[in-house]
Amino acid sequence: MPESKPRKKTERRPQETVAKDYKPNPVWYKPVMFGLMIIGLLWIIVFYITQGVWPLPAAGSWNILIGFGIAIVGFLMTTRWRS
């Protein structure tokens, strides 16, 4: 029977080097992230409570998409959030 060759270990960077590559977010990042999520939610709530009179009457049902869009930007920011 032929002998099998040992597998090569993949090289990994030490944890210290990896940790140094990531810098924490600026101080303003977290309030903006949560602020956008809350503003988007409030936009949709105001649209439903006022039956389309507020926040942009000319936008009509597009107000729902605007509210979700604002909230989604906040949720997308969570993917880049570092402590």
ABEGO torsion letter per residue (X at the ends): XBBBBBBBBBBBBBAAAAAAABBBBBAAAAAAAAAAAAAAAAAAAAAAAAGGAOABAAAEAAAAAAAAAAAAAAAAAAAABBX
